[in-house]
């Protein structure tokens, strides 16, 4: 099994939560260009993974959020589509990419690669979601937060930040692996990465909040 919030919301309540933008209301007002800049590290890192598994072709990004990854994948030559049940976070016109206000269950097309970055923890039934994904693409790239984090033990403010209504499920490497197996995936690799450096850890311990400026990202090689 894996950890989930209790009580679980109904499917209707969960859909309404995102359609009304209630997750964003937990955070300060969004500056879209600053958000784009802060997201660029993750965008490039994820593109490196995509390039490793597929040099071109069609990509579906489920839970595309602000759409930064879809835009960049399209600029890099992929046929990129993003879906989300609430596209109101697309606060700026994107240079390239296709965006649909939809859910995975309504997707009829087949894709070369399906991505879901920090989305699985938001769905009611992770196993069924992965099963729906594998019907629509041969290659899946799924990224989730790792609940095995030293700050969960050492920083009450971080615990309060991580335990939130938007996150329905909480995964460790072991429980994430179990979900993939129960969903029927036979060949897959689970890797853990450290997104943030020691500077961000110290900032949490000292200030009780994440770094907003000059974020200390861990050193991963970015694509040229």
Residue pairs with C-beta under 8 A, 6 or more apart in sequence:
1 175
1 178
2 126
2 169
2 170
2 171
2 172
2 175
2 176
2 178
2 179
3 147
3 169
3 170
3 175
4 168
4 169
4 170
5 165
5 167
5 168
8 124
8 168
9 17
9 124
9 168
11 124
14 122
14 123
14 124
14 168
15 85
17 23
17 165
17 166
18 84
18 85
18 86
18 122
19 85
19 86
21 86
21 88
21 89
22 165
22 166
23 165
23 166
24 30
24 89
26 164
26 165
26 166
30 89
30 91
32 66
32 91
32 92
35 66
36 66
36 68
36 92
38 215
39 66
39 68
40 68
41 215
41 217
41 222
42 69
42 117
42 195
43 68
43 69
43 72
44 72
44 222
44 223
45 193
45 220
45 222
46 69
46 115
46 117
46 141
46 143
47 69
47 72
47 73
47 76
47 223
48 220
48 221
48 222
48 223
49 141
50 59
50 73
50 78
50 113
50 115
50 141
51 223
53 113
53 139
53 141
54 112
54 113
54 139
56 77
56 78
57 78
57 79
57 111
57 112
57 113
58 78
58 79
58 80
58 81
58 109
58 111
58 112
58 113
59 70
59 73
59 78
59 79
59 80
59 81
59 111
59 112
59 113
59 114
59 115
60 81
60 82
60 83
60 107
60 109
60 111
60 113
60 114
60 115
60 136
60 137
61 69
61 70
61 73
61 80
61 81
61 82
61 83
61 114
61 115
61 116
61 117
62 83
62 104
62 114
62 115
62 116
62 119
62 133
63 83
63 84
63 116
63 117
63 118
63 119
63 122
64 70
64 82
64 83
64 84
64 99
65 84
65 89
66 89
66 90
66 91
67 82
67 89
67 90
67 94
67 97
67 99
69 82
69 115
69 117
70 80
70 81
70 82
70 94
70 97
70 98
70 99
71 80
71 94
71 95
71 96
71 97
73 80
73 97
74 80
74 95
74 96
74 97
74 98
75 95
75 96
80 96
80 97
80 98
81 97
81 98
81 99
81 100
81 111
82 97
82 98
82 99
82 100
83 99
83 100
83 101
83 102
83 103
83 104
83 107
84 99
84 101
84 102
85 101
85 102
85 103
86 101
87 99
87 100
87 101
90 99
104 129
104 132
104 133
104 136
105 132
107 136
109 136
110 136
110 137
111 136
111 137
112 137
112 138
112 139
113 137
113 138
113 139
113 140
113 141
114 133
114 136
114 137
114 139
114 140
114 141
115 140
115 141
115 142
116 129
116 133
116 140
116 141
116 142
116 143
117 141
117 142
117 143
118 143
118 144
118 145
119 142
120 126
120 129
120 130
120 142
120 144
120 169
120 171
120 179
121 144
121 145
121 167
121 168
121 169
121 170
121 171
122 166
122 167
122 168
123 129
123 168
123 169
124 168
126 169
126 179
126 183
127 179
127 182
127 183
128 183
130 140
130 142
130 179
130 180
130 183
130 185
131 183
131 184
133 140
133 142
134 140
134 183
134 184
134 185
140 185
140 188
142 180
144 171
144 176
145 162
145 167
145 170
145 171
146 171
146 172
146 173
146 192
147 162
147 170
147 171
147 172
148 172
148 173
149 158
149 162
150 201
151 158
151 159
151 201
151 204
151 205
152 158
152 159
152 162
154 205
155 204
155 205
155 208
156 208
157 204
157 208
157 209
158 204
158 208
161 209
161 210
162 170
171 179
173 190
173 192
176 190
177 190
180 188
180 190
193 218
193 220
194 218
195 217
195 218
196 211
196 215
196 216
196 217
196 218
197 216
197 217
197 218
197 219
198 216
199 211
199 216
200 210
200 211
200 215
200 216
203 209
203 210
203 211
203 216
204 210
